[in-house]
C-alpha cells in the first residue's frame, strides 16, 4: 500500500443535458453529504455576507434522497446547479458535457487528489475520507476488564477468524456491557443500501491489494468472478449481519445506525469518519478509532489497512452562463485557499482536508484515526465507483437486502452475486 500522496482518480457514470436557472449574481450548489449540511449552509451564508454572492445549497444523500435523482430533476426543470458532485468515471461520463475544465484554478497544484481526465483537472476534491470498522475503545476496555474473558486486542483484528472470536465474546457479554448488538449495521432500509452495495462491496474489490491495484475490478468488469475470494467475502458480510441488531439492519436509516453507536449500544459501526459531525452533535465522548475489515481467514491473508480516498468531487457546470461559472470557481477557490475555507473544512465540517497548504488538523477521533492509518501507508483503494450506480443499487443492493432479511443463505448470496457480476458486461450493453 502507498502513502497518502497518491492519486488523481477515476471511478463512475451516465448522460446529460442542462438548463440553467438563477441570476448572474447567485449560484446553486447541489452536494451529496447531508452530514455536513449545517456547516456548509453556514459557510455559504458567511460567504454571501462577505462577497454579496447569493448561494443556494441543497444537500441530497444518505437516506434523505439520491443525488442523481435530484440532479436529473433539476436539469429537467431548467434549474441545473452551478456546482454539483461526481463520484467517479461513470458519473463524469454521464455529465461530461456539463463539466468545466478547472485545470487553471489556483488550488490545483495544492492537492494530489483532484479528479483528472485525459490530463485535465475537472473535479475539486471534497475531502479525504476513510472507513473500516469503527470501534468504541471504551467498551472494548470495559469488556477486557470483565472477569474470565480473553482480552480483545483491536490491533489484531486483521482477519476473519479474529473477528469471529471477538464478536462471539462480546455478544456473550451484551448484558454486562449494556449493548443491544455487537455491530451497528444497516442495509435493508430504502436509501441505506449504499452501506452495503457501495462501501461493503469495496471489501471484495480492494481489501488486501496494493493501493491502486485494479486486478479484481478489471476481472469483474469483464464478468470474471473469483469464486474463492467471493466466498470469503460472503462469509464476512454474513458475520456482520449475524451480529447486527436486526431492526437496525433491516429497517434502520442513517440516524438509527449511527445513533446506536453514538449511544454506546453497539461496539462496532460499519461507517466512515464522515459520521463525526453526527457523533459530535450526539455528544459522544468515548474514545474511538478504526479497525480493518476482516475479509479473509488468517490462513489466507491479513488485511491490516482501511479504505481511504477522496470520496467525491465538486464540478462546475460548463453550461451555466460564464458569469455564474466564474462565481462557482471563485467559491471553490475561496474554500481551498482562505483561512475561513480551511476552518470550514476542518473545524466545522470535520473533514480531512485534501489540500496540502491547510495547516489545521482534524480533532474528531475517527478522522484522526484515518490520518494515522494513511500516515503508516496502511490504506486500500475505493474501487466501488468503477461499477455503474444503477447496477450497484438495483442489481447488487437487493441481494444484500435479501441476506439481511434472512431470505437467503450466505451460499445463495454468493451464487446471486456471482450471477449478477458475471452479467455485468450484458448489463452495460443494455443500458
C-alpha positions in Angstrom: 0.0 0.0 0.0 1.1 3.5 -0.8 1.1 6.6 1.4 -1.4 9.4 1.1 0.0 11.4 -1.7 -1.5 9.2 -4.2 -3.9 9.6 -7.0 -5.7 11.8 -9.4 -8.5 9.3 -9.5 -11.1 7.6 -11.6 -14.5 5.9 -10.9 -18.4 6.2 -12.3 -21.2 7.5 -15.0 -24.4 8.2 -17.3 -25.7 11.1 -19.9 -26.7 14.7 -19.8 -28.1 18.0 -21.0 -28.8 21.1 -19.0 -30.7 24.2 -18.5 -29.6 26.9 -16.1 -31.7 28.9 -13.8 -30.9 31.7 -11.3 -29.5 35.2 -11.6 -26.0 36.1 -12.6 -25.0 37.1 -9.1 -26.2 33.9 -7.5 -25.0 30.2 -7.6 -26.8 27.0 -6.8 -24.8 24.1 -5.3 -26.1 20.5 -5.1 -24.0 18.3 -2.8 -24.2 14.8 -1.5 -23.2 14.8 2.1 -26.1 15.6 4.5 -23.8 15.2 7.5 -22.0 18.5 6.6 -25.2 20.3 5.5 -25.3 22.6 8.6 -21.7 23.5 8.3 -21.8 24.1 4.6 -25.0 26.2 4.8 -23.3 28.4 7.5 -20.2 28.7 5.4 -22.2 29.7 2.3 -24.2 32.2 4.3 -20.9 33.8 5.6 -19.6 33.8 2.0 -22.7 35.7 0.9 -22.2 38.2 3.6 -18.6 38.8 2.6 -19.0 38.8 -1.2 -22.6 39.6 -1.9 -23.0 36.4 -4.0 -26.3 34.7 -3.1 -25.9 31.0 -2.6 -28.4 28.2 -2.5 -27.1 24.9 -1.2 -29.1 21.7 -1.4 -27.8 18.5 0.3 -29.0 15.2 -1.1 -27.6 11.9 0.2 -27.7 9.3 2.9 -31.3 8.1 3.4 -32.7 11.5 2.5 -32.7 11.4 -1.3 -30.5 10.3 -4.1 -28.2 13.0 -5.6 -28.5 11.6 -9.1 -32.3 11.7 -9.0 -32.3 15.3 -7.7 -29.7 16.3 -10.3 -31.8 14.9 -13.1 -34.9 16.6 -11.8 -33.1 19.9 -11.6 -31.8 19.5 -15.2 -35.3 18.7 -16.4 -36.7 21.7 -14.7 -34.1 24.0 -16.3 -32.5 24.6 -12.9 -29.3 22.7 -13.2 -26.8 23.5 -10.3 -23.7 25.6 -10.9 -21.8 23.3 -8.7 -22.6 19.6 -8.3 -20.9 16.4 -7.3 -19.5 13.4 -9.2 -18.1 10.2 -7.6 -16.1 8.8 -10.4 -15.6 8.0 -14.1 -19.2 6.8 -14.8 -20.7 9.9 -13.3 -18.2 12.0 -15.2 -19.0 10.3 -18.5 -22.7 10.8 -17.9 -22.4 14.5 -17.3 -19.2 15.2 -19.4 -20.8 17.9 -21.5 -21.8 19.8 -18.3 -18.3 19.6 -16.6 -15.9 22.6 -16.9 -12.2 22.4 -17.2 -10.6 23.6 -13.9 -7.0 23.0 -14.8 -6.1 26.6 -14.4 -7.6 27.1 -11.0 -5.2 28.3 -8.2 -5.8 25.3 -5.9 -4.8 22.6 -8.5 -1.2 22.4 -7.5 -2.1 22.2 -3.8 -3.8 18.8 -4.0 -2.8 15.3 -5.0 -6.4 14.1 -5.4 -8.1 16.3 -7.9 -10.2 14.5 -10.4 -8.4 14.3 -13.7 -9.5 13.1 -17.1 -7.1 13.0 -20.1 -4.7 15.3 -18.3 -7.4 17.9 -17.4 -8.5 18.7 -13.9 -12.2 18.7 -13.7 -13.0 18.0 -10.1 -12.3 19.7 -6.8 -11.8 17.1 -4.0 -14.4 17.4 -1.3 -12.2 15.8 1.3 -10.1 12.8 2.2 -12.3 10.1 3.8 -11.8 6.6 5.2 -13.7 3.8 6.6 -13.1 0.4 8.2 -14.8 -1.0 11.3 -15.2 1.9 13.7 -15.0 0.7 17.3 -15.7 2.1 20.7 -12.5 1.8 22.6 -14.1 2.4 26.0 -16.5 -0.6 25.5 -13.6 -2.8 24.4 -11.7 -1.7 27.6 -14.8 -2.4 29.7 -15.1 -5.9 28.2 -11.4 -6.6 28.7 -11.8 -5.8 32.4 -14.6 -8.4 32.9 -13.6 -11.5 34.9 -12.8 -14.6 32.9 -12.7 -13.1 29.4 -10.0 -13.4 26.9 -9.0 -9.7 26.2 -9.6 -8.3 22.7 -6.6 -6.6 21.1 -8.1 -4.3 18.4 -4.7 -4.2 16.6 -5.1 -8.0 15.9 -8.5 -7.6 14.2 -7.0 -8.0 10.8 -8.7 -11.3 9.6 -12.0 -13.1 9.7 -11.0 -15.5 12.4 -10.1 -12.7 14.8 -13.4 -11.1 14.3 -15.4 -14.3 14.7 -13.8 -14.8 18.1 -14.2 -11.1 19.1 -17.8 -10.8 18.1 -18.8 -14.1 19.8 -17.1 -13.0 23.0 -18.7 -9.5 23.0 -22.1 -11.0 22.2 -21.9 -13.2 25.2 -21.4 -10.1 27.4 -24.1 -7.9 25.9 -25.9 -7.6 29.2 -22.8 -6.7 31.2 -21.8 -4.1 28.6 -25.3 -2.7 28.2 -25.3 -3.1 24.4 -28.0 -4.2 22.0 -25.7 -5.6 19.4 -22.0 -6.1 18.7 -22.2 -4.3 15.3 -24.4 -1.4 14.1 -25.0 -2.3 10.5 -27.7 -1.0 8.1 -28.5 -2.1 4.6 -32.1 -3.2 4.3 -33.9 0.1 4.5 -34.7 2.3 1.5 -31.9 4.7 0.9 -29.3 2.8 3.0 -28.1 0.2 0.5 -25.0 2.4 -0.1 -23.6 1.0 3.1 -23.6 -2.5 1.5 -23.5 -2.2 -2.3 -21.1 0.7 -2.2 -18.8 0.6 0.8 -19.1 -3.0 1.9 -18.9 -4.2 -1.7 -15.5 -2.4 -1.9 -14.1 -5.0 0.6 -14.5 -7.5 -2.2 -12.8 -5.2 -4.7 -9.7 -3.9 -2.9 -9.1 -5.5 0.5 -5.6 -6.8 0.8 -4.5 -5.3 -2.5 -1.8 -2.7 -3.1 -3.2 0.8 -3.4 -4.5 1.3 -7.0 -4.4 -2.4 -7.8 -7.4 -2.9 -10.1 -6.9 -6.6 -10.8 -10.1 -7.7 -9.1 -12.1 -4.8 -10.6 -10.9 -5.5 -14.1 -11.8 -9.1 -13.9 -15.3 -8.3 -12.6 -15.9 -5.6 -15.2 -15.4 -8.3 -17.8 -17.7 -10.7 -15.9 -14.9 -12.9 -14.5 -15.6 -13.9 -10.9 -13.1 -15.4 -8.4 -15.5 -17.7 -6.5 -12.9 -18.3 -3.8 -12.5 -14.6 -3.0 -16.2 -14.1 -3.3 -16.9 -17.0 -0.9 -14.6 -15.4 1.8 -16.4 -12.1 1.2 -19.8 -13.7 1.6 -18.8 -15.1 5.0 -17.6 -11.6 6.1 -20.9 -10.0 5.1 -22.9 -12.7 6.9 -20.8 -12.3 10.0 -21.6 -8.6 10.2 -25.3 -9.2 9.6 -25.3 -12.0 12.2 -24.0 -9.8 15.0 -26.1 -6.7 14.0 -29.2 -5.5 15.7 -32.0 -7.0 13.5 -34.1 -3.9 13.5 -31.3 -1.5 12.6 -30.0 -4.0 10.0 -33.3 -4.4 8.2 -35.2 -1.1 8.7 -32.8 1.3 10.2 -31.8 4.6 8.5 -28.7 6.6 8.9 -29.8 8.1 12.3 -30.7 4.7 13.7 -27.5 3.1 12.6 -25.1 5.8 13.7 -27.3 6.6 16.7 -26.9 3.1 18.1 -23.1 3.6 18.1 -23.4 7.1 19.4 -25.5 5.9 22.3 -23.0 3.1 23.0 -25.5 0.4 22.2 -23.1 -1.2 19.7 -19.3 -1.8 19.9 -18.6 -1.6 16.2 -20.0 0.6 13.4 -19.8 0.0 9.7 -19.3 3.6 8.6 -16.6 6.1 7.9 -15.2 9.2 9.5 -17.9 11.3 7.9 -20.2 10.3 10.8 -18.2 12.5 13.2 -20.5 15.5 12.9 -23.4 13.3 14.0 -21.3 11.9 16.9 -20.3 15.4 17.9 -24.0 16.6 17.9 -24.8 13.5 20.0 -22.1 14.5 22.4 -20.4 11.1 22.1 -17.3 11.4 24.2 -16.0 7.8 24.1 -12.6 7.0 22.6 -12.9 5.5 19.1 -10.9 4.6 16.1 -10.9 2.2 13.0 -10.0 -1.4 12.7 -9.8 -3.1 9.3 -12.4 -5.2 7.6 -11.6 -8.9 8.3 -12.4 -10.3 4.9 -10.1 -13.3 4.8 -9.3 -16.2 7.1 -5.9 -15.8 8.9 -4.5 -18.7 6.9 -5.2 -16.8 3.6 -4.3 -13.1 4.2 -4.2 -10.4 6.9 -5.9 -7.1 5.9 -4.1 -4.6 8.0 -5.5 -1.4 6.5 -8.6 0.7 5.9 -10.2 2.2 2.8 -9.0 5.8 2.2 -9.7 8.1 -0.8 -11.2 11.3 -2.0 -14.9 10.3 -1.9 -16.2 12.7 -4.4 -15.5 15.9 -6.3 -17.2 19.2 -6.9 -17.6 20.1 -10.5 -18.6 23.3 -12.2 -21.5 23.4 -14.7 -20.0 24.3 -18.1 -23.4 25.0 -19.5 -24.1 27.8 -17.0 -23.6 31.4 -18.1 -19.9 32.3 -18.0 -20.5 34.8 -15.2 -22.0 32.1 -12.9 -19.3 29.7 -13.9 -16.8 32.2 -12.7 -18.7 32.8 -9.4 -18.7 29.0 -8.9 -15.0 28.8 -9.5 -14.4 31.7 -7.1 -16.4 30.0 -4.4 -14.3 26.8 -4.6 -11.1 28.8 -4.7 -12.2 30.7 -1.6 -12.8 27.3 0.2 -9.4 26.0 -0.8 -7.2 29.0 -0.3 -8.6 31.1 2.6 -8.4 30.8 6.4 -12.2 30.8 6.5 -12.3 28.0 4.0 -9.7 26.0 5.8 -11.6 26.5 9.1 -14.8 25.4 7.5 -13.3 22.2 6.0 -11.5 21.1 9.2 -13.2 22.6 12.2 -16.8 23.0 11.1 -17.3 20.2 8.6 -14.9 17.9 10.4 -13.2 16.9 7.1 -9.7 15.7 6.5 -8.6 18.4 4.0 -7.4 17.4 0.5 -5.2 20.5 0.2 -1.5 20.5 1.3 -1.5 24.1 2.4 -4.1 23.5 5.1 -2.3 23.7 8.4 -5.3 22.8 10.6 -5.7 19.2 11.6 -9.0 17.5 12.5 -9.5 16.6 16.1 -12.5 14.3 15.6 -11.3 10.8 16.7 -12.3 8.9 13.6 -10.7 11.5 11.3 -7.6 11.3 13.4 -7.6 7.5 13.0 -7.9 7.8 9.2 -4.9 10.1 9.2 -2.9 7.7 11.3 -3.7 4.8 9.0 -2.8 6.9 6.0 0.5 8.1 7.6 1.5 4.5 8.0 0.7 3.7 4.4 -1.9 1.1 5.5 -4.7 2.0 3.1 -6.7 0.3 0.4 -8.4 1.9 -2.6 -12.0 2.9 -3.1 -12.9 0.9 -6.2 -16.7 0.6 -6.0 -17.4 3.5 -8.3 -15.9 1.7 -11.3 -19.3 0.0 -11.4 -22.4 1.6 -12.7 -24.6 3.1 -10.0 -27.8 1.5 -11.3 -26.0 -1.8 -11.2 -24.8 -1.4 -7.6 -28.2 -0.1 -6.4 -30.6 -2.1 -8.5 -28.8 -5.4 -9.0 -26.4 -5.8 -6.0 -28.4 -3.9 -3.4 -31.4 -6.2 -3.3 -29.1 -9.2 -2.9 -27.7 -7.7 0.3 -31.2 -6.9 1.5 -32.3 -10.5 1.0 -29.5 -11.8 3.1 -30.2 -9.1 5.7 -33.8 -10.2 5.9 -32.9 -13.8 6.2 -34.5 -14.7 2.8 -31.3 -16.3 1.5 -28.3 -18.2 2.9 -24.7 -17.0 2.6 -24.2 -19.6 -0.1 -27.2 -18.3 -2.0 -25.9 -14.8 -1.5 -22.6 -15.9 -3.2 -24.5 -17.5 -6.0 -26.7 -14.5 -6.7 -23.7 -12.2 -6.5 -21.9 -14.4 -9.0 -24.8 -14.3 -11.4 -25.0 -10.5 -11.2 -21.3 -9.9 -11.6 -20.9 -12.3 -14.4 -23.7 -10.5 -16.1 -22.2 -7.0 -15.7 -21.0 -6.7 -19.3 -24.5 -7.5 -20.5 -25.9 -5.0 -18.0 -23.8 -2.3 -19.5 -24.6 -3.3 -23.1 -28.3 -3.0 -22.4 -28.1 0.5 -20.8 
